[in-house]
Amino acid sequence: MEAGAVFQRSVASRLPTSAEFCLRPYPPPAMTEQRFGFGIWQPCDHYSFSLFLSGSLRREVMLLAGPSTVTALLSGNPSSKPTVRQDNHNLSNWTKTSFVVNDCPEGTPVMREAEGEKCTGLIYDCQLQQISAFVPPALWQSQNMAVWLWDMATSWRSLVIVHHDVDALAACRILLHLLRSDHALYSVVSVVGLTQLRKAFRDHANPQTQNIILVNCGGTIDLVEFLEPLPSQTVFVADSHRPLDVYNIYNASGQIRILAKVEEEEEIPTYNDIFRESESESEDSEEEEGRRRFDEDRLTKKRKRREWKERRARILFDYSQFTYFGPPTSMLMFELSWRLSKDTNELLWLSCVGLTDHFLTNKIEKENYTLLMGSLQNHVSRLNVGSQTQTLASYNMLRIAFEEDLNLYFYRHGTLFEALRHTPYTACRFRLWTIKGEKRLQEFLAELGLPLAQCRQVYSAMDVTYRGDLKTLLQSKAAKYDLDDKLVFGTFTAKIPGVRCRFSALDYALCLQAILENPSSLNNQEEHFTRALSALTDTTVLQQSIQSAKLMLTATYRQMQALLDMHQILSMGPFLFAAVGRGNPDNKYLPHQTIIGSFARFTLTAYAAMNRSSKRVRTLPLLLSIPIEKAPEGAATEGDGEEEEMLIGVPPLQEESPKNLFGKAFEQAIEGSQAKASMDFFDTSVMTLKSTDRTKFLDALVALMT
């Protein structure tokens, strides 16, 4: 695809077909703090735009340069002398500059210098350079920028590296739809950890691969140092993991381009706070240093340099001490498809599933979930107009609806009794692992007028009178049984062709999670990823995964109950600690990043429910250990045959924010204890540890967090 495609699309009616447009950032002379909306998050103050024009047609062209929009009217007339007129307009704190170049033959030099700006070049290769302090978010949110981004990403062969999670899977499916629609060449590889990321890059990123697109991986590490890409390669990063690495944010070479919606609370350090030009004084010889040891100016500079380094270390620690997640990458990809006018109902549904997965795995606060859900609601209304009309064609179409739905796992695809037992929220509210809790649930159902026989029936076989009013019935007595507003939550449901019951985005995400983290073979990652991709379009695979997801829920419930019954949850002072024993057949379901996270939160919530009288329990985080029967995918192990375990730390229940402090604490505890451990996962709150080193690692962690 030619570089001019972006411009030909955006102003096709005004641009001659012989014109080409391209954009590339140059290393900035001075970098400042940047906050962008949708688009390329690439802090560069110095941009160069090249317009290649042949022929004698007169056309208006829009060029976006820094904070300016440059309008150039060019015409080729070899017999005339060129004239230039400039018009400036103030538009919301950024300048619109108009250049009118008339009667300008090819090869005529043009130069303008004013107020620190310099535009120089030739009409045939006219470079308009702007030096700016900010790139306004409105500029990066524009249709032209989205189109330019996509044309750049599809102009060469792309390598798509995807993390092994539901949001990344949904984002990948949207991305592949866009690549196929433009007949772009691409390869797809799934990865779990840093080791696999480096291997996938080295194995597949050959010199012919110019674009590498990372989906939910790589944003938190220095990619130039870690991957060592060729100068001709560009790495696009769409990663919801936070915080983003500052070397990616302030990458002067332009090789790293971050696609992200940056929130104010991320508090990204400014360029001047963390980068500083090296001073020649530090390179002085011993003789010069001895001669100047009493030079007050030199001592002052040394003191300031030392203070700056101390302040830099403090700023970077504050910035990176917590790990958390940004908006779902699937939503970012859907927004790109929308700006490219290639959005469909199927892609919108994937975005709904990605958002729900973030909510399900506690990666996003409820307030942010509600805000993002509102933006998707607008698209649902737009793309599902008239979907309620029962026509023959509508039965063969995907139909999405927003509704207040029950927060019960698979209640439409199983029995109500199973759903109440295996949903962490209701299981913990009733404390169903106890005899008293079991009786309380039966009392609740009896007071609702729901016979136990009906509750043990598959939802589709329930009496229609109970099935139709199920949500209303459960809500009617919710307050009496201490069920708050979490029993019902706003979500999306879809009527999928070929599936009898409506699918909620919650159940859909659980099905994909079950396929991705299937315990049948820990070493068959690619097969699981491919099968999960096919489940997005193949209803047979999707329905088969329901049973696998139920088995995972049952296994986590049994393991949680075992930990409580055997009093395996211990207080270590600053945190709670629980260790699952070896030899349990349910262990095969647990050593996976997503499953272990859900299991840890379920266990912590259940423990707090059993100790309601203790307010301190809700203020303590939980460290959970799971034995690894086989090495998990993506983990960098030494292969010496020693027993290993996977550890995860989850924040306390009292904290409304899902920010996690265990990642930084793990790093320091490993360094202090010299334990044999690996932090190979993109989520640093998950790690692997040699079982023989657990005691000294825990001692170091307790000392660190006390």
N, C-alpha and C positions, 0 to 999 in steps of 0.2 A: 504494500500500500504506500502510495506516495505521501511525502510529508505534507503536501498541500491539501490533503483530503479534509483536514479539520476546517480550513477556511472555506473550501468549496461547499461544505455542508452549511456552515453558519450564514454565509452571505452568497449563496449560490446564484441568486438572481442578479447580483451586482458585480461579481468577480469574473473576469475572463477565464476561460478554461486553460489558457496557457500559463496562468499564474500559479505559483507554489508558495506555501507559507510554512515557516518552521520557527521553533522557539527552543532556546537552550539557555540555562543559567550559567553565569560565569562566577568564579570565586569572588565573593564580595570584598570590597576594600574595608568595610566596617559592618559588623553584623549587630543587630539589635533584637530585642525580644519580639517574637512574632506569635500571633494567635490567629489561626485560620479557621474557617468553617470547612465545608466539604471541599475536597480537591487535593492538590499536592501540597503537602506541608514541607516546604523546602525553604528555609530562611536564606534568601539571597537578596541583597539590595541592588544588585547590578545585573540587569537582564539585557540580552541582545536579541533583537528581532530582525530577521532577514526576509526581505520581500524580493522575489525573483519575478520580474515582469518582462515579457517579450511582446512585441506587437505595438500598435499605436492606439489601442483603445483607451478611452478615458473612463476610469472607474473609481468609486469610493471604497476604501478599504479601512477596516477597523483593526488597529493594532493595540494590544494590551501590554503596557510596559510599566512595571512597578505601580506607583499610585496614579499613573496617567493613562488616559486612553488617547492614542494618537490616530487622527484621521488623516490619511494621505490621499490626495487626488493627483494621479500621475498620468501623464500622456507622453507618448514618444513622438517627437517631431525633430528630425535631425537638422533642420534648417533654422531652428529658432534657439534663442538663448533661454536657459531655464530661469524661471522666477519662482520665489518662495514666499508664501504668506503664512503667518502664524496667528492663530486665535486661541486664547486661553479662557476657560470657563471654570468657575468653582462649583464642584458637584460633591456635596457631602464630605468636605475635608479632603477631597482629592481633585486633581486638576485634569481637565479635559483639554488637550492640546491638539490643535488642528494644523496640519502642514498641507499646504496646497502647492504642488509642484507642477507648473505648466510648461509646455513646450520644452521638454527635457529629453534629449537624445540619450541612448544607451551609452554608458561609459562616462557620463558627466559627473564630476565630483560635487558633492554637496556637503557643507559643514555648517553647523550652528553651535555657538557657545553662549550660554546665558545662565546666570545664577547657579553655577556649578554643574549644569547639565551640558553634555556634549554629544552631539549627533554627527556622525561622520560616516562616509562611505561613498558608494557609487549608486546611481539609479538602478543599474542592473543587479547590484548586490548592496542594497541600501541597509546599513545597520543603524538602527535607532536605539541608542543606549540611554537608560535613565538610572540615576542613582537616587534611591529612596530610603526612607526609614521604616515604612510599613507597607505591607501588601494588604489592602482592605479585605475583610472577609467577603464583602459583596462581590469583589472581583473573582475570588476563588470559588464562589458559589454559582458563578455565571454558567450559562449553557455553553458558551464558547470554551471555557476552561475544561469542563467535563468532556466535551468532544475532543479537544486537543489531547487531553490525558489519554483518552481511549485510543486515538489514532497513533499516539506514540507507543502505547503498549502493544498494539497489534501490527505495527509496521515491520517487526522482526519476529523470528521464532521465540516463543516464550516457554519458560520452565515454571510450572505452577507447583509450589511446595505447600502442602496443606497439613495443618495440625490434626491430630486424631480426636476431634470433639464434634459435637452436633452443630454448633454454630459455624465452625469452619467448614463442615460438610455442606451445610445449606449455602454458605457463601461461595464455596467452590462450584456448586451446581449452577448458581446464578452466573458466575464468572464464565464457566464453560459454555453456557447458553449464549453469552455475548460473543465469546471467541468464535464459536461455530457460526453464528449469524454473519460474521465478517470473514468467514473462511480462513481464519488465522491458524497458523501451525503452532501446536503446543504439546507439551508432555506434562503429565500429572504424577506426583509422587507424594505419598503420605508419610508423615514422620511423627514420632512421639517425643523425642528429646533432642538435645543439642548434638549428641554424637551422630544420630541419624540425619540431622539437618546438614552437618558438614559432609557426611558421606554422600547424601543425595546431591548436594551441590557439586562435589568433585566428580561424581559418576555421570552426571547428566548435563551440567552446565559447560558444554564445549564452546569453542570460539564462535561457532555459528549461532549460539543462543545468546541473543543480545539483551533480552529482558528476563529477569527472574522475579516472579510474583510470589511473595510469602503471605500465606493466609493464616492468621492467628499464631504466628511463630516469628521469632527473630527480632521483634521490636525492642526487647529489653536488653539486648547485648550489642556490643560494638561490631556491626556487621562487616565493615571494611577490614578490621583486624581478624575477625573470626573466619570469614569466608574467603578473603583475599580475592575479590572479583577482578577480572581484567579491566583495564581502563575503558574498553569499549562497552562493558556490560553495565546495565542499570538495574538496580534492585528496588522494586516497588514493595512496600511493606503495608499490609492491611492487618493490623494486629490489635486485638482488644486487651491484651495483657498490659498492665501498667505497673510501675512507671516506665516510660520510654527512655531508652539510653540517650544521654545528652550528646554523644558523638554521632548518633544517627540524626538527632534533631539539628545539630549545627554542622552538618557535613558540607564542607566547602567545595568539594569536588563535584557535587551534583550527582554522584553515583547512587546515593540512598535517597529515595523519595517516599515519605511517609504519608499514607492516605489515612486521615483520621479527623474526627471531630473533637477538638480539644476543649475540655471544660475548664472553667475558671479555677475550680478547686484543685486542679492538678499542679498548680503553682510551679511551673517550669522555670528553672533558674535562667536569668538573663545571660547573654553571651559573655559580657564583661565580668560577670561574677565567677565564671569557671574557666575562662580562657584568657591567656595573657601572653604577649610576645616575650620570648626569652631575651633577657638582658645580657649584653656582652660582658658586663662586669663579672658575671658568674663564671665566665670562661677565662678569666685572667690567670696568668701564670703565678706561681708561688712568689716569684720575685716581686711582681707588681703588687701582689696582695700584701707582702711584707712592707713594701715601701709606702703603701697607702693605709696601713692598719689604723692609723690615727686620723684618717680623713673623715671629718664629721659627716660630710655629704654621703660618702660611701656607706658609713655605718647607718645613716638614716635610711638609705635605699635598701640595705639589707634588712633592717627592722620592718620596713613597710612590705618588703617581699615576703618575709616570714609571717607577718600578720595577714597578708592576702592569702597565703597558702592555708593558714589555719582557718580563716573564714571560708575559703573554698571547700575545705574538708567538711566543715560544719554544714554548709549549704547542701553539699552532695549527700551527706548522711541524712539530713532532714528530708531531702527529696526522695531518697531511695529506701527509707527505713520501713515503709509499708508496701506490701504488694496488694493490688486490687485490679479491677477490670473496668474498661471503658465501655461505650455502647457496643452492641453486637456488630460484628463485621458483616453479617448477612444483611443487616439494615443498610449499611454503607454501600454494599454491592447493589442492593435493590434501588437505592437512590441514584446510583450511577446508571442503572438500566433505565430508570425513569427519565433522567436528564438526556439520555441518548434516544428517548422515545422507543425503547425496546422492552418496556415492562409488560408483563402479562399477569394474569391471576395466579398462575402456577408459581411464578417467581415471588409474588406477594405472599403466598402461603408459606414459602420457605423462609421468608423474612419473619413472618409471624412465629414460626417454629423456633427460629434462632433467638428471638427475643424471649419466648417462653422458656427456652433452655437456660438462658441467663438467670431468669427468675427462679426456675426450679433448682438450680445448683447454687443459689445464693450469691451470684456474682454481681447482682445489681440491687439497689435499694428499692423498696416498694414505691417510693415517691418518683424515682426516675423511671421505673417500670410503667407507672401510670402515664407519665409524660410521653414516653416513647410509644406507648400503646395508642395514645391519642393521635399521634402523627400517622400511624398505620391505619387507624380508623378512617381517616380521610381517604386514603387510597382504597380501602375496602368499599367505602360508599361509592367511590368513582368507578371502580372496575366491576362492581356487582349490581349496577343499576338494573332493575327489572328482573333480577335473578329469582325473585320469589314467584314469578309467573310460571305456572306449571305447564310447560310446553314439552313436546317430545325432544326438542333440541336441548332444553335445559337439563334433562336427565343425563345427558352425555357430557356435561360440562362441570368443571370444578366450581363450586359455589361456596364462598366464604361469608361468614356472618360474625359480628361481635355480639357477645351475650354475657350475662352474669351466670357463670356455671359453677357447679359443685367442685370443691377442691378435693376430689376423691379420685384415686388412680384407677383407671380402667373400669369404672362402674358401668359404662355402656357395653363393655366387652367381657363381662364376667358377672359375678353376683355382688349384691350390695354388701353382704357380710364380708366378703373378701376385700372389697374396696375400703371399708371402714377399718379393717384390721391392718392392712398393709400401707395405708397412707400415714406418714409420720405424724401429721397434725392430729388426726382423730385417735390414732393409737396412743399418743402421749396424753391427750386430754382425758381419755377414759382409762388409761393405764391398763390396756388390754392384756398385758402379760401377767396380770394378777387375777385371782379368782374373783375378787371384789370388783375389779374393773370389768370383767366379763359379765357379771350380773348387772352392773350398772348400764352397760350397753343394751342388754336385753330389756331392762326397764324402760330405757329411752325409746326403743323400737315399739314396745307395747303401748306406751303412752301416746305414740304417734298413730297407733292403730294399724301398724304394719305387722302382719303375721310372720313368724320366723320362717315358715315354709316359703313365703313370697321373697323374703330376704335372701334365701339360699337358692332361689331360682335365677337362671341367667336373665339379665336385664331385658332382653328382647322377648323372653317368655313370661315376664311378670304380667299380672293383671293390668289392663290398660288404665284402670282408674287409679292404681297406685303409681304406675310409671309416669303418667302425665303430670301428677301433682307432687312428684318426689321432692323437688327442690323446695317447694312451698311447705311441704310437710316437715322436712328437716329443719327449716328455718323457724318454724312456729314454736319449737321447744328448745331452740339452740341456747338461749340465754339461761334457761333453768339448769342446763347441764354444762355450763361454763364453756360453751362454744361461741367464740366471739366472731367478729366480722371476717375471719379468715376461712370460715366454712364455705363461703361463696366469694369468688373473685372474678374480676373482669378478664376475659380471655377471648380467643378466637376459635371457632369451630368450622369445620368444612364438610360438605357433602361431596365425597370422593366417588367418582364413577366406578362401579364394580364393588363397592363396599356398602353393606346394608345399613349400618348405623353411622351416624355422624361421628367424625373424629375430632376430638379436641386437640389443640396444639400441644397441650400437656401430655396426652397419651402418645401423640406422634413423636414428640421428643424422647419419651421413655423408650419407644420402640427402636428408634435410631441408636440410642445409647446402648441398648441391649445387643444390637448387631455389631456395633463398633467394638464393644468390650466383651464379646462372647468368650466364655472360658474354655470352649472346646479345644482351642489350640492357641497358646500364648505366642507361638512363633509364626502365626499366619496372618499377620497384620494387613498385608496388601489384599488378601482375599476378603477380610472383614470390611475393609474400606470400600472395595469394589461392590460388595453385596449391599452395603449401606447406601451407596450411590444409586444402585438399581432399585432399592426400596422406595426411592423418591418418585419413581415412575411405574414400578411394577407392584400392583396391589397384592398379588399373591405372596411376594416376599414380605411385604408389610404385614399382612395378616398372620403369617407364620411367626413373625417376630414378637407378636403379642404374648405368646406362651413363654418365650425366652425371657421377656421382661418380667412376667409374673414370677418366674423362678428366681430371678435376681432379687425381687422385692421380698419373696419368702425367705431367701437365704439371709439377707440383711436383717430381717425381723428376728429370725432365730438366733443369729449371732448377737444382736443387741440384747435379747432376752437372756442369753447365756452369760453375758458380761454382768448384767444386773443381778441375776440369781446367784452367781458365784462371787459377788462383791469384788470384781476385778478392777473397778474404777477407783483409783487411789489419788489422794491429794498429795502433791509434791511441793506444796507451798505456793509458789506463784502460778501454778497451773495444775490441771488434773491429768492423770496418765492412765491409759488402759492398754493392755496387750492381749491380743487374741492368741490362744494357744495353737500349737501345731497339731496336725493329724486330723483336723475336722474337715469333712468332705465339702462343707460350705466355703472353705477358705479359697477355693479356686475362683469364686466370683468376686473376691474383694480386692486383690492387688492391682487395681486399675485406677488411674487418676480420678475419673469422675465418680466411680462407684465408691471408692474409699472416702471421698469427700462427702457424699450423701450419707454414707454409713456413719461417719464421725459426727456429723450434725444431728443425725437421728439419735445416736447414743447420748450425746450431750443433752439434747432436749428431754430424752426419757429420764436421764439421771436427775435433771432439774425437777421433773414432774414427781419423782420419788422423794425429793427433798424440798418440798415447797416451803417448809418452815425456815429453811436456811437461805437467807438473802445472798450470802457470799457465793453460793454455787453459781448464780447467774453472772457473777463478775469474773469468773475464772475461765480461761481458755482450756481447750482439751488437746492433748497430744495422744494420738492413737497409733499403735503399732500393729501391723499385719504381717504374718510370716509369708515369705515368698518361697513357694515350692519350686518354682522355676523363675529364672530371671525375667522381669517384666520387659516388655518391648521398650526400647529407647534408653534403658538404664545402662550406664557405662560400668561394667563390673570387671573385676580382675580375673574371673574364671578360675579361682583357686579351690573351688569346691566348698568353701566355708558357707555356713548358713547365713542367709540375709533376711532382712525385714524391710518393709516399706513404712515410713513414718509420715504422718500428716498432722499439721497443727491448724485448728480452727479457732476463730475469735470467740469471745464470750457471748452469751445470749443477750446480755444487757446492752451490748454495743449495737446501735442501729446501722452503723456503717459496716460493710463487709471487708474493710481494710484489714490486712493480716500482717502481724509483726513477726511471724515465725521465720520468714525467709531470711532476713538479716540476722536473726538470733541463731539460726542453724549455721550460717557461715562462720560466725564468731565462735560458736561452741565447737565446731569441727576443728577450727584452727587452734583453739585453746586446749582441746583434749587430745589432739592428734589421732582421732578415731578414723577408722577406715570407712569412709562414707562417700557417697556420690550425690551431687546436686545437679543431675543431668536433665531435669524436667524444666519446661518453660515456666511453670508455676513453682516458684521457689519454696512454697510452703509444703511441698512434697519432696521427699528425699529417700534414698536407700542407705542402709547401714548394716555393717557386719554385726551379727547378733552378739558376738563375743565382746564387742566394744560398746554395748548398750549402756552398761553401768557408768563408765567414765564419761560417756557423752551426756547422759542425763545429769550427772554431777556438775559438769561444766555449764549445762543449760540452766540448771537451777541457780547456780551462783551468778550467772549472767542476768537472769530475769528477776532475781530477788531485790 
